[in-house]
Amino acid sequence: MRQVASSAGVSVETVKHRANELKEANPMLGHRGCRLGLTYPEIYAMQAQAIFEAALSIKDGESVVPEIMIPLIMTPKELEILKNLIDQTALEVFKKKGKKVPYLVGTMIELPRAALLAGEIARHAEFFSFGTNDLTQTTFGISRDDSASFIEAYKQQGIVEHDPFVTLDQEGVGELIKLAAERGRTARKDLKLGICGEHGGDPASIRFCQKAGLTYVSCSPYRVPVARLAAAQAALGMEKA
């Protein structure tokens, strides 16, 4: 830690002080995601530089297309600023290396406001990945870290049929996804749409996303076999319909 900090021209004490300053009482809704990139752009510039340099280091004959996803967007302006930062970083790396790679810049739709403004956000995004974990939290106003203490009581009383963090809430969260997908593709016809989160391994949730026009799933490794099977079944079901 001391060597890394000193080589970057920053003391260990400064790093520790800044880390303490960034501690939060409610980090789920706090200074994270794109908010961190906007207040400390050097972090995102560093990450983008690493991605582009890694993409350029592959062997001849192989190719890769990085997809850089900006999280926790709530306004089009946030994405516009950070996309410009990434594009500028790409130009600097490509000039330094004397070659370039194609890449995409997109965002996670994980806030209700982002879903409502999807048409405007899509002007700056080449793909959307619906972060359904956070979209469920921010739509319901409940935390998946704490909901276990009351969600069973809600199920027993018929308030909710399923735990919304296990099976996607199609009436509320699902409506936001459909609305965002429609508005996003109206603004950008070739917009890629997918789902990211634990719902990506739930068959019922995948069937819904298939019908909503989403085309890819990102989930934890142990859910991949279930996700692939559910996606195939959903596709076959739509063909028969």
C-alpha positions as CSV (number, residue, x, y, z in Angstrom):
1,M,0.0,0.0,0.0
2,R,2.8,2.4,0.9
3,Q,4.7,1.8,-2.3
4,V,1.6,2.2,-4.5
5,A,0.6,5.4,-2.8
6,S,4.1,6.9,-2.9
7,S,4.6,6.0,-6.6
8,A,1.3,7.8,-7.4
9,G,2.6,10.9,-5.5
10,V,0.0,10.5,-2.7
11,S,0.9,9.6,0.9
12,V,-0.7,6.7,2.7
13,E,-2.1,9.1,5.2
14,T,-3.9,11.1,2.5
15,V,-5.4,7.9,1.1
16,K,-6.6,6.8,4.5
17,H,-8.1,10.3,5.2
18,R,-10.0,10.3,1.9
19,A,-11.3,6.8,2.6
20,N,-12.6,7.9,5.9
21,E,-14.2,10.9,4.3
22,L,-16.1,8.7,1.9
23,K,-17.7,6.5,4.6
24,E,-21.5,6.7,4.5
25,A,-24.4,5.7,6.7
26,N,-26.5,4.5,3.7
27,P,-24.0,3.7,0.9
28,M,-26.7,1.9,-1.3
29,L,-28.1,5.4,-2.1
30,G,-24.9,7.3,-1.6
31,H,-21.7,8.3,-3.2
32,R,-21.1,5.4,-5.6
33,G,-21.5,4.4,-9.3
34,C,-21.4,7.3,-11.7
35,R,-21.5,9.8,-8.8
36,L,-18.0,8.7,-7.8
37,G,-16.8,9.0,-11.4
38,L,-18.2,12.5,-11.6
39,T,-16.6,13.8,-8.4
40,Y,-13.4,11.9,-9.0
41,P,-13.1,11.5,-12.8
42,E,-9.5,10.2,-12.5
43,I,-11.0,7.0,-11.2
44,Y,-13.0,6.3,-14.3
45,A,-10.3,7.6,-16.6
46,M,-7.9,5.1,-15.0
47,Q,-10.4,2.2,-15.3
48,A,-11.1,3.1,-19.0
49,Q,-7.4,3.3,-19.8
50,A,-6.9,-0.1,-18.3
51,I,-9.7,-1.6,-20.3
52,F,-8.5,-0.1,-23.6
53,E,-4.8,-1.1,-23.0
54,A,-5.9,-4.6,-22.1
55,A,-8.0,-4.8,-25.3
56,L,-5.1,-3.6,-27.4
57,S,-2.7,-6.2,-25.8
58,I,-4.4,-9.3,-27.3
59,K,-2.6,-11.5,-29.8
60,D,-2.8,-10.9,-33.5
61,G,-5.7,-12.6,-35.1
62,E,-7.9,-12.2,-32.1
63,S,-10.4,-9.4,-31.5
64,V,-12.4,-8.0,-28.6
65,V,-15.0,-5.3,-28.4
66,P,-15.1,-3.8,-24.8
67,E,-18.5,-2.8,-23.5
68,I,-18.1,-0.1,-20.9
69,M,-21.1,0.3,-18.6
70,I,-21.7,3.3,-16.5
71,P,-23.8,2.5,-13.3
72,L,-26.4,4.4,-11.3
73,I,-27.3,7.0,-14.0
74,M,-30.2,9.2,-13.1
75,T,-29.9,12.0,-15.7
76,P,-28.7,12.1,-19.3
77,K,-26.1,14.7,-18.4
78,E,-24.3,12.3,-16.1
79,L,-23.9,9.8,-18.9
80,E,-22.9,12.5,-21.5
81,I,-20.1,13.8,-19.3
82,L,-18.7,10.4,-18.4
83,K,-19.0,9.1,-22.0
84,N,-17.0,12.1,-23.2
85,L,-14.4,11.2,-20.5
86,I,-14.2,7.7,-21.8
87,D,-14.0,8.7,-25.4
88,Q,-11.2,11.1,-24.6
89,T,-9.3,8.4,-22.7
90,A,-9.8,6.1,-25.7
91,L,-8.3,8.6,-28.1
92,E,-5.3,9.1,-25.8
93,V,-4.6,5.4,-25.5
94,F,-5.2,4.7,-29.2
95,K,-2.8,7.5,-30.1
96,K,-0.1,6.3,-27.7
97,K,-0.4,2.7,-28.9
98,G,-0.8,3.5,-32.6
99,K,-3.8,1.3,-33.0
100,K,-7.5,1.2,-31.9
101,V,-10.3,-1.2,-31.1
102,P,-14.0,-0.7,-31.4
103,Y,-15.9,-0.3,-28.2
104,L,-19.4,0.5,-26.8
105,V,-20.5,2.7,-24.0
106,G,-23.8,2.0,-22.2
107,T,-25.4,2.3,-18.9
108,M,-27.3,0.4,-16.2
109,I,-30.9,1.3,-15.8
110,E,-31.3,0.8,-12.1
111,L,-33.3,3.9,-10.9
112,P,-36.9,4.7,-11.7
113,R,-35.9,8.1,-13.0
114,A,-33.5,6.6,-15.5
115,A,-36.3,4.3,-16.8
116,L,-38.6,7.2,-17.3
117,L,-35.9,9.2,-19.1
118,A,-34.7,6.3,-21.1
119,G,-35.3,8.0,-24.4
120,E,-33.0,10.9,-23.6
121,I,-30.4,8.6,-22.0
122,A,-30.3,6.4,-25.1
123,R,-28.9,9.3,-27.1
124,H,-25.6,8.8,-25.2
125,A,-25.9,5.0,-24.7
126,E,-25.3,2.1,-27.1
127,F,-26.7,-0.4,-24.7
128,F,-28.9,-0.7,-21.6
129,S,-28.4,-3.3,-18.9
130,F,-31.3,-3.3,-16.4
131,G,-29.8,-3.6,-13.0
132,T,-32.9,-5.3,-11.5
133,N,-31.4,-5.7,-8.0
134,D,-31.2,-1.9,-7.5
135,L,-34.2,-1.2,-9.6
136,T,-36.3,-3.4,-7.3
137,Q,-34.8,-1.7,-4.2
138,T,-35.5,1.8,-5.5
139,T,-38.9,1.0,-6.9
140,F,-40.2,-0.7,-3.7
141,G,-38.2,1.5,-1.3
142,I,-36.9,-1.6,0.5
143,S,-33.4,-3.0,0.9
144,R,-32.7,-6.6,-0.1
145,D,-30.2,-6.7,2.8
146,D,-33.0,-6.0,5.3
147,S,-36.2,-7.3,3.7
148,A,-35.9,-10.8,5.0
149,S,-37.2,-9.6,8.4
150,F,-40.7,-8.9,7.0
151,I,-41.0,-10.3,3.5
152,E,-42.3,-13.7,4.7
153,A,-45.1,-11.9,6.6
154,Y,-46.0,-10.0,3.4
155,K,-46.1,-13.3,1.4
156,Q,-48.3,-14.9,4.1
157,Q,-50.8,-12.0,4.0
158,G,-50.9,-11.9,0.3
159,I,-49.3,-8.5,-0.1
160,V,-46.7,-9.9,-2.4
161,E,-46.8,-13.3,-4.1
162,H,-43.0,-13.7,-4.3
163,D,-39.9,-12.2,-2.8
164,P,-39.3,-9.4,-5.3
165,F,-35.6,-9.9,-5.1
166,V,-35.9,-13.5,-6.2
167,T,-38.7,-13.2,-8.9
168,L,-39.0,-10.0,-10.8
169,D,-42.1,-7.8,-9.9
170,Q,-43.7,-7.6,-13.3
171,E,-46.4,-5.2,-12.3
172,G,-44.1,-2.4,-11.0
173,V,-40.5,-3.0,-11.8
174,G,-41.5,-4.9,-15.0
175,E,-43.5,-1.9,-16.2
176,L,-40.5,0.4,-15.8
177,I,-38.4,-2.1,-17.8
178,K,-40.9,-2.3,-20.6
179,L,-41.3,1.5,-20.7
180,A,-37.6,2.1,-20.7
181,A,-37.1,-0.5,-23.4
182,E,-39.7,1.1,-25.6
183,R,-38.5,4.7,-25.1
184,G,-34.9,3.7,-25.5
185,R,-35.4,1.9,-28.8
186,T,-37.5,4.7,-30.1
187,A,-34.6,7.0,-29.6
188,R,-32.0,4.5,-30.8
189,K,-33.3,1.6,-32.9
190,D,-30.1,-0.6,-32.5
191,L,-30.0,-0.2,-28.7
192,K,-28.9,-3.4,-27.1
193,L,-31.0,-4.4,-24.1
194,G,-30.3,-6.9,-21.3
195,I,-30.7,-7.8,-17.7
196,C,-28.1,-7.8,-14.9
197,G,-28.7,-9.2,-11.5
198,E,-30.0,-12.2,-9.6
199,H,-33.2,-12.1,-11.5
200,G,-31.1,-13.2,-14.5
201,G,-31.1,-16.7,-13.1
202,D,-34.8,-16.9,-12.4
203,P,-36.9,-18.6,-15.1
204,A,-40.0,-16.6,-14.6
205,S,-38.1,-13.3,-14.7
206,I,-36.2,-14.4,-17.9
207,R,-39.5,-15.2,-19.6
208,F,-40.8,-11.8,-18.9
209,C,-37.6,-10.1,-20.1
210,Q,-37.8,-12.2,-23.3
211,K,-41.3,-10.8,-24.0
212,A,-40.1,-7.3,-23.2
213,G,-37.5,-7.5,-26.0
214,L,-34.3,-8.0,-23.9
215,T,-31.7,-10.0,-25.7
216,Y,-29.0,-10.9,-23.1
217,V,-28.6,-12.0,-19.5
218,S,-25.8,-11.3,-17.0
219,C,-25.9,-13.2,-13.7
220,S,-23.7,-14.8,-11.2
221,P,-21.8,-17.9,-12.5
222,Y,-23.7,-20.6,-10.6
223,R,-27.0,-19.3,-12.2
224,V,-25.7,-19.4,-15.7
225,P,-27.0,-23.0,-16.5
226,V,-30.5,-22.1,-15.3
227,A,-30.4,-18.8,-17.1
228,R,-29.4,-20.5,-20.4
229,L,-32.1,-23.1,-20.1
230,A,-34.8,-20.6,-19.2
231,A,-33.8,-18.3,-22.0
232,A,-34.0,-21.2,-24.5
233,Q,-37.4,-22.2,-23.1
234,A,-38.7,-18.6,-23.3
235,A,-37.5,-18.3,-26.9
236,L,-39.2,-21.6,-27.9
237,G,-42.4,-20.5,-26.1
238,M,-42.5,-17.3,-28.1
239,E,-42.0,-19.2,-31.4
240,K,-44.9,-21.5,-30.6
241,A,-47.1,-18.5,-29.7
